[in-house]
Amino acid sequence: MKQLKKPYLFLSLIVICTFSTTAQSKNTNTIVKTELQWKLELTALQFYVLRKSGTENPFSSLLNKNYADGIYVCAACKTPLYASEYKYDSHSGWPAFDRAIKGNVSLDVDYKIGYARTELKCATCGGHLGHSFDDGPKETTGKRHCINGAALLFIPKKN
């Protein structure tokens, strides 16, 4: 009977390794870097916001009042996150959008201030962007993606 256990154990290990490899290889667009690598590539404020889930001061970002045509990309990995056509003035002090570019922003739950909030992260590098609230424009999505300007870079549309 003991001899039968070994082949089953061996087959189980093969199955586990196969599924583990498959799960890891499906998300090939994920960017993983060490903390030191991120510190070398980002400004101190970008690192604080994107990698430590910090928040910049309200009304401190030049992107808050930017209404030029273009795309807002992740400051860490340059993934396109928000189109300028979905930006609006929420009067909150941070850049606000009523929706993200589909598939490029992931949702998480954040309890850092004592209650659940919907945290928004870059789907490519996992960088913290901000939070989503249900007080956005009712005529569109009703959502407000309240985003730290330090998490974004703006690429103007070429005419």
Residue frames relative to the residue before (quaternion, step in Angstrom):
aa qw qx qy qz dx dy dz
M 1.0000 0.0000 0.0000 0.0000 0.00 0.00 0.00
K 0.6296 0.5538 -0.3405 0.4255 3.60 1.01 -0.75
Q 0.6219 0.5541 -0.3465 0.4314 3.58 1.06 -0.63
L 0.6306 0.5403 -0.3402 0.4411 3.64 1.08 -0.55
K 0.6106 0.5805 -0.3523 0.4076 3.60 1.07 -0.64
K 0.6400 0.5597 -0.3328 0.4079 3.59 0.95 -0.82
P 0.6708 0.4680 -0.3340 0.4685 3.68 0.81 -0.78
Y 0.6474 0.5151 -0.3288 0.4554 3.60 1.00 -0.76
L 0.6283 0.5239 -0.3262 0.4737 3.56 1.04 -0.78
F 0.6494 0.5219 -0.3041 0.4620 3.57 0.96 -0.90
L 0.6671 0.4892 -0.2931 0.4794 3.60 0.94 -0.90
S 0.6269 0.5382 -0.3336 0.4539 3.59 1.01 -0.76
L 0.6522 0.5113 -0.3105 0.4656 3.56 0.99 -0.85
I 0.6286 0.5252 -0.3320 0.4677 3.59 1.00 -0.78
V 0.6612 0.5023 -0.3067 0.4653 3.59 0.89 -0.91
I 0.6597 0.5035 -0.3109 0.4633 3.62 0.89 -0.91
C 0.6722 0.4924 -0.3017 0.4634 3.60 0.87 -0.90
T 0.6337 0.5344 -0.3283 0.4528 3.58 1.00 -0.78
F 0.6943 0.4605 -0.2819 0.4757 3.60 0.85 -0.93
S 0.6257 0.5326 -0.3425 0.4554 3.60 1.01 -0.72
T 0.6681 0.4949 -0.2975 0.4693 3.57 0.90 -0.90
T 0.6423 0.5245 -0.3198 0.4583 3.58 0.97 -0.84
A 0.6690 0.5061 -0.3056 0.4505 3.59 0.87 -0.92
Q 0.6789 0.4836 -0.2986 0.4648 3.57 0.96 -0.79
S 0.7165 0.4722 -0.2717 0.4357 3.58 0.91 -0.83
K 0.5393 0.6333 -0.4141 0.3696 3.63 1.16 -0.29
N 0.7539 0.3377 -0.1952 0.5286 3.60 0.99 -0.76
T 0.0214 0.8535 -0.5179 0.0533 3.56 0.51 1.20
N 0.6281 0.5531 -0.3410 0.4282 3.61 1.21 -0.29
T 0.4972 0.6692 -0.4303 0.3461 3.60 1.22 -0.16
I 0.2255 -0.7603 0.5978 0.1171 3.53 -0.95 0.95
V 0.0247 -0.7871 0.6160 -0.0220 3.55 -0.76 1.07
K 0.0676 0.7821 -0.6135 0.0861 3.55 -0.81 1.09
T 0.5539 -0.5866 0.4647 0.3649 3.53 -1.26 0.37
E 0.6616 -0.4885 0.3823 0.4212 3.55 -1.27 0.31
L 0.6408 0.5281 -0.3217 0.4549 3.58 0.99 -0.81
Q 0.6363 0.5198 -0.3329 0.4627 3.60 0.95 -0.81
W 0.6602 0.4908 -0.3145 0.4736 3.61 0.91 -0.88
K 0.6433 0.5329 -0.3296 0.4400 3.62 0.93 -0.84
L 0.6747 0.4967 -0.2910 0.4619 3.57 1.03 -0.77
E 0.7253 0.4536 -0.2351 0.4615 3.60 1.10 -0.68
L 0.7566 0.3673 -0.1879 0.5073 3.60 1.11 -0.61
T 0.5312 -0.5646 0.4980 0.3886 3.55 -1.26 0.33
A 0.6828 -0.4749 0.3451 0.4349 3.59 -1.24 0.28
L 0.6743 0.4838 -0.3008 0.4699 3.61 0.94 -0.84
Q 0.6371 0.5190 -0.3278 0.4661 3.59 0.95 -0.81
F 0.6484 0.5113 -0.3172 0.4663 3.58 0.95 -0.86
Y 0.6489 0.5279 -0.3085 0.4528 3.58 0.93 -0.92
V 0.7088 0.4433 -0.2596 0.4835 3.59 0.88 -0.92
L 0.7675 0.4214 -0.2141 0.4331 3.58 0.59 -1.16
R 0.7972 0.3172 -0.1586 0.4886 3.60 0.85 -0.90
K 0.7583 0.3369 -0.1936 0.5234 3.63 1.14 -0.50
S 0.4334 -0.7290 0.4247 0.3167 3.60 1.35 0.20
G 0.2837 0.7724 -0.5123 0.2459 3.54 1.01 0.84
T 0.3137 -0.7169 0.5860 0.2104 3.53 -1.37 0.04
E 0.3733 -0.7062 0.5533 0.2361 3.55 -0.90 0.91
N 0.6244 -0.5324 0.4078 0.4005 3.57 -1.24 0.34
P 0.5288 -0.6217 0.4577 0.3526 3.61 -1.01 0.69
F 0.8325 0.1992 -0.1902 0.4808 3.55 -1.22 0.72
S 0.5234 0.6533 -0.4100 0.3622 3.63 1.21 0.31
S 0.6687 0.5076 -0.3053 0.4494 3.61 1.15 -0.42
L 0.4687 -0.6667 0.5091 0.2767 3.55 -0.98 0.87
L 0.6134 0.5658 -0.3471 0.4278 3.60 1.18 -0.48
N 0.4840 0.6787 -0.4355 0.3397 3.59 1.20 -0.31
K 0.7940 0.2592 -0.1202 0.5366 3.59 0.92 -0.89
N 0.4307 0.6812 -0.4767 0.3510 3.59 1.19 0.41
Y 0.0176 0.8143 -0.5789 0.0386 3.60 -0.68 1.09
A 0.3237 0.7406 -0.5138 0.2877 3.56 1.19 0.57
D 0.5458 -0.6013 0.4692 0.3471 3.57 -1.24 0.47
G 0.4276 0.6836 -0.5167 0.2879 3.55 -0.96 0.90
I 0.5072 -0.6172 0.5153 0.3103 3.50 -1.35 -0.38
Y 0.2780 -0.7191 0.6154 0.1641 3.54 -1.13 0.80
V 0.1003 -0.8085 0.5797 0.0109 3.56 -0.71 1.13
C 0.6182 -0.5251 0.4284 0.3982 3.55 -1.29 0.35
A 0.4528 -0.7050 0.4805 0.2589 3.58 -0.82 1.01
A 0.6722 0.5053 -0.3018 0.4491 3.60 1.15 -0.46
C 0.8504 0.1327 -0.0271 0.5084 3.59 0.80 -0.97
K 0.4534 -0.7355 0.3975 0.3089 3.59 1.36 0.04
T 0.3403 0.7202 -0.5251 0.2995 3.61 1.13 0.50
P 0.4450 -0.6742 0.5096 0.2963 3.65 -0.84 0.87
L 0.1310 -0.8351 0.5337 0.0242 3.58 -0.67 1.14
Y 0.8232 0.0333 0.0486 0.5647 3.59 0.86 -0.99
A 0.3229 -0.7127 0.5907 0.1970 3.56 -1.05 0.84
S 0.5752 -0.6242 0.4068 0.3376 3.58 -1.01 0.79
E 0.5968 0.5888 -0.3652 0.4048 3.62 1.10 -0.56
Y 0.7062 0.4315 -0.2606 0.4972 3.62 1.23 -0.35
K 0.5081 0.6326 -0.4199 0.4065 3.58 1.31 0.23
Y 0.0492 0.7840 -0.6178 0.0368 3.56 -1.10 0.70
D 0.5167 -0.6255 0.4814 0.3316 3.57 -1.26 0.31
S 0.1640 -0.8128 0.5559 0.0583 3.57 -0.40 1.24
H 0.3638 -0.7448 0.4679 0.3066 3.59 1.33 -0.23
S 0.4641 0.6911 -0.4334 0.3453 3.59 1.21 0.47
G 0.5358 -0.6235 0.4088 0.3963 3.58 1.21 -0.47
W 0.7159 0.3438 -0.2345 0.5606 3.57 1.31 -0.02
P 0.5929 -0.5381 0.4307 0.4164 3.62 -1.11 0.45
A 0.0801 -0.8103 0.5805 0.0056 3.57 -0.94 0.94
F 0.0788 -0.7718 0.6310 0.0016 3.52 -1.12 0.85
D 0.4049 -0.7186 0.4994 0.2650 3.59 -1.09 0.58
R 0.7896 0.0181 -0.0427 0.6119 3.59 1.30 -0.04
A 0.4037 -0.6889 0.5517 0.2410 3.54 -1.32 0.42
I 0.5921 -0.4889 0.4668 0.4388 3.53 -1.33 0.07
K 0.5446 -0.6841 0.3840 0.2966 3.54 -0.63 1.20
G 0.8403 0.2080 -0.1864 0.4647 3.53 -0.92 1.03
N 0.6796 0.5260 -0.2929 0.4192 3.61 1.20 -0.27
V 0.7160 0.3148 -0.2219 0.5823 3.58 1.31 -0.16
S 0.1800 -0.7886 0.5812 0.0894 3.56 -0.82 1.01
L 0.3768 -0.7211 0.5457 0.2005 3.53 -1.24 0.58
D 0.0114 -0.7659 0.6428 -0.0089 3.52 -1.15 0.74
V 0.4076 -0.6706 0.5422 0.3003 3.59 -1.25 0.11
D 0.1367 -0.7888 0.5991 0.0128 3.53 -0.91 1.05
Y 0.1126 -0.8015 0.5865 0.0302 3.61 -0.80 1.07
K 0.2967 0.8274 -0.4523 0.1512 3.60 1.27 0.17
I 0.7629 0.3246 -0.2092 0.5185 3.63 1.06 -0.53
G 0.7315 -0.4766 0.2236 0.4333 3.56 1.18 0.56
Y 0.7770 0.1560 -0.1281 0.5963 3.59 1.23 -0.17
A 0.6317 -0.5744 0.3743 0.3617 3.54 -1.25 0.48
R 0.0240 0.7498 -0.6608 0.0229 3.53 -1.08 0.92
T 0.4566 -0.6543 0.5204 0.3045 3.56 -1.20 0.49
E 0.1890 -0.7867 0.5833 0.0714 3.53 -0.53 1.25
L 0.2490 -0.7517 0.5963 0.1317 3.55 -1.08 0.83
K 0.0262 -0.8020 0.5958 -0.0334 3.55 -0.88 1.03
C 0.5416 -0.5649 0.4984 0.3730 3.54 -1.22 0.47
A 0.4185 -0.7336 0.4813 0.2347 3.58 -0.74 1.05
T 0.6611 0.5149 -0.3104 0.4488 3.60 1.19 -0.37
C 0.8272 0.1804 -0.0824 0.5258 3.61 0.76 -0.96
G 0.4852 -0.6935 0.4185 0.3295 3.60 1.25 -0.11
G 0.3839 0.7494 -0.4653 0.2730 3.57 1.26 0.17
H 0.4772 -0.6598 0.5079 0.2809 3.56 -1.05 0.85
L 0.1837 -0.7972 0.5700 0.0768 3.56 -0.83 1.04
G 0.6984 -0.3638 0.3061 0.5350 3.55 0.87 -0.99
H 0.5296 -0.6131 0.4754 0.3430 3.56 -1.12 -0.74
S 0.3524 -0.7100 0.5716 0.2120 3.53 -1.30 0.45
F 0.0714 -0.7849 0.6154 0.0050 3.54 -1.03 0.92
D 0.4672 -0.6953 0.4836 0.2539 3.57 -1.23 0.50
D 0.5483 0.6108 -0.4022 0.4057 3.60 1.10 0.63
G 0.3532 0.7474 -0.4828 0.2889 3.57 1.14 0.66
P 0.7662 -0.3630 0.2572 0.4637 3.58 -1.31 -0.09
K 0.4080 -0.7387 0.4899 0.2187 3.58 -0.64 1.15
E 0.6504 0.5373 -0.3197 0.4314 3.61 1.10 -0.64
T 0.7138 0.3481 -0.2641 0.5474 3.62 1.24 -0.13
T 0.8437 -0.1358 0.1207 0.5052 3.60 -0.37 -1.20
G 0.4080 -0.7050 0.4785 0.3279 3.59 1.17 -0.50
K 0.6076 0.5581 -0.3374 0.4533 3.58 1.32 -0.01
R 0.1323 -0.7364 0.6550 0.1057 3.52 -1.29 0.54
H 0.1468 -0.7449 0.6472 0.0682 3.53 -0.60 1.20
C 0.1356 -0.7997 0.5846 0.0177 3.54 -0.27 1.34
I 0.0227 -0.8598 0.5041 -0.0786 3.54 -0.14 1.37
N 0.4583 -0.6485 0.5378 0.2831 3.54 -1.06 0.79
G 0.4614 -0.6930 0.4818 0.2733 3.57 -0.77 1.01
A 0.6099 0.5716 -0.3459 0.4263 3.60 1.12 -0.65
A 0.6381 0.5273 -0.3244 0.4578 3.60 1.20 -0.42
L 0.7273 0.4328 -0.2076 0.4905 3.57 1.29 -0.32
L 0.1267 -0.6935 0.6941 0.1459 3.48 -1.42 0.33
F 0.2936 -0.7594 0.5546 0.1722 3.58 -1.01 0.76
I 0.1091 -0.7650 0.6325 0.0535 3.56 -0.92 0.95
P 0.3198 -0.7763 0.5095 0.1884 3.60 -0.39 1.20
K 0.5366 -0.6055 0.4896 0.3250 3.51 -1.23 0.66
K 0.3569 -0.7167 0.5557 0.2240 3.56 -0.98 0.86
N 0.3872 -0.7367 0.5104 0.2164 3.59 -0.89 0.94
